[in-house]
Amino acid sequence: FFFLMIRHPPRSTQSRSSAASDVYKRQIKKHKLKSNIFSFYYDRTAGDSNSKLILGGIDNSLISGQVNYYDVVNEYYWTIKADNILVEGKDIGLCQQGCKVIADTGTTLITGPSDDLTNLLSKLEVDDGCSNMMNLPEITFIFGEDKYSLTPEDYIMTLDRSGDEHLYAQERENMVNCAGSFMPLDIPSPQGPAWILGDVFLSKYYTVFDRNKSRVGFASLK
């Protein structure tokens, strides 16, 4: 996995960009990249190293269908606006009148405002012993008319009989402990309040960061 966050290029003269962002900008200035975008693919297979950071383009061999784009609403981070967050198709008040969502490759879990996350976890009621995992609801992030769902296998972190942690529930027969891959985080204004979509979400969908048009795109994986 890539634990890397490239902030959106600031408009002020004082740069907040990370070292990785500076490298990226140098490549753009040298005209070594086809376009001013970068994209991420995460390989969830345990032990494999096929995850990719693609500079200057999109690897269409990895995606199914089109990339859907959403405008950045706060350029300190790659922040976009979600219209709702549903639990098993129901609105439980997690994203009232829309909410800010940050696509962040440097965050492993999904984070949310404390009150909203408490509300979400009360609806999930994840059993520590994994007995109810298959009965847990889908969580769906809605952007316009587009829906991006996470199943229990996507958002449950497990501990196997050997004591090893797994971010995704891939080997159910060896699971001895389960927990939701969520963490409360109260981001102060003006950047927050906001949810952060970390690897738990970004590994489910191919993610594109378009710097020229200031937008973030998601696509389904093949």
SVG drawing of the C-alpha trace seen along z (x, -y; Angstrom):
<svg xmlns="http://www.w3.org/2000/svg" viewBox="-34 -34 46 56">
<polyline fill="none" stroke="black" stroke-width="0.4" points="0.0,0.0 1.0,-3.6 0.9,-5.7 1.2,-9.0 -0.9,-12.1 -0.4,-14.7 -2.3,-17.9 -4.1,-19.9 -1.7,-22.6 -2.3,-25.8 -3.1,-29.1 -1.0,-31.0 2.7,-31.7 3.6,-29.7 3.5,-26.1 2.2,-23.4 3.0,-20.6 4.8,-17.5 8.1,-16.3 6.1,-13.9 4.1,-16.8 7.2,-18.7 8.6,-15.8 5.3,-15.6 5.4,-19.3 8.9,-19.1 7.9,-16.3 5.0,-18.5 7.3,-21.4 9.7,-19.2 6.8,-18.1 7.6,-14.4 3.9,-13.6 1.1,-13.5 -1.4,-15.3 -1.5,-17.0 -3.3,-14.1 -2.3,-11.1 -4.3,-8.0 -4.2,-5.2 -4.9,-1.5 -4.7,0.6 -4.2,4.4 -6.0,5.9 -4.4,9.4 -2.4,10.3 1.3,10.6 1.0,9.1 2.7,5.9 0.6,4.9 -0.6,1.5 0.1,-1.4 0.6,-5.1 0.2,-6.3 1.6,-9.8 0.2,-11.6 -2.7,-9.3 -5.1,-6.5 -4.6,-2.8 -7.8,-1.9 -7.0,1.8 -7.8,1.7 -11.2,0.0 -14.7,1.0 -16.8,-1.7 -16.1,-5.4 -14.5,-7.6 -17.0,-9.9 -15.6,-13.2 -16.5,-15.6 -15.3,-19.1 -13.0,-20.0 -14.8,-22.3 -11.8,-23.0 -8.3,-23.1 -6.4,-22.7 -7.0,-19.0 -8.7,-17.1 -12.1,-17.8 -15.3,-17.0 -19.0,-17.1 -21.0,-14.1 -24.8,-14.4 -25.5,-11.6 -24.2,-8.6 -26.6,-5.7 -26.6,-2.6 -28.4,0.3 -30.1,-2.3 -31.4,-4.4 -30.6,-8.0 -29.7,-8.0 -28.4,-11.6 -24.7,-11.1 -24.5,-13.7 -27.3,-16.2 -27.6,-18.7 -24.4,-17.3 -21.0,-16.9 -17.3,-17.3 -15.4,-14.2 -11.6,-14.1 -10.0,-11.5 -6.7,-10.7 -4.2,-8.0 -2.3,-8.7 -5.1,-7.5 -5.8,-3.8 -9.3,-3.9 -12.4,-5.9 -12.7,-8.8 -15.7,-10.9 -16.9,-13.6 -17.3,-12.1 -21.1,-12.4 -21.7,-11.1 -19.3,-8.2 -21.0,-7.3 -24.3,-7.2 -22.9,-5.0 -21.3,-2.5 -24.5,-2.2 -26.2,-1.0 -23.5,1.5 -23.1,3.2 -20.1,5.2 -19.7,8.4 -16.1,8.7 -16.2,12.4 -17.3,11.9 -20.6,13.8 -22.7,11.2 -20.4,10.1 -22.5,11.4 -25.6,9.6 -24.0,6.2 -25.3,3.5 -23.8,1.9 -22.5,-1.7 -23.1,-3.9 -21.5,-7.2 -23.6,-9.2 -22.2,-11.9 -24.9,-13.3 -26.5,-10.3 -23.5,-8.1 -23.4,-5.5 -20.3,-3.9 -21.0,-1.1 -18.9,0.7 -19.8,4.2 -18.9,5.7 -16.0,7.5 -14.7,4.0 -15.0,2.2 -14.3,4.9 -10.8,5.3 -10.0,8.8 -7.6,10.6 -6.7,14.2 -5.7,17.2 -2.0,16.3 -2.5,12.8 -2.1,11.1 -4.4,8.1 -6.1,7.8 -7.7,4.6 -10.3,6.6 -12.2,9.7 -10.7,12.0 -10.2,15.3 -13.4,15.8 -12.6,19.2 -9.5,17.9 -11.1,14.9 -11.2,14.7 -11.8,10.9 -13.6,8.2 -13.8,4.5 -15.0,1.7 -12.3,-0.2 -13.5,-3.6 -12.0,-6.3 -13.5,-9.5 -11.7,-12.6 -13.1,-16.2 -11.4,-18.3 -11.7,-22.0 -13.3,-24.6 -12.8,-25.8 -11.5,-22.4 -14.0,-20.5 -16.1,-19.0 -15.4,-16.3 -15.2,-12.6 -11.9,-11.1 -12.0,-8.2 -8.8,-6.3 -7.6,-3.0 -10.7,-1.2 -12.7,-3.1 -9.9,-3.9 -8.9,-0.3 -12.5,0.5 -12.5,-2.1 -9.9,-3.4 -9.1,-7.0 -8.1,-9.9 -6.8,-13.3 -7.1,-15.9 -5.0,-19.0 -5.8,-21.1 -9.6,-20.8 -9.5,-20.6 -11.6,-17.4 -11.5,-13.9 -12.7,-10.9 -13.8,-7.4 -14.3,-4.3 -15.2,-0.7 -12.4,1.9 -12.5,4.8"/>
</svg>
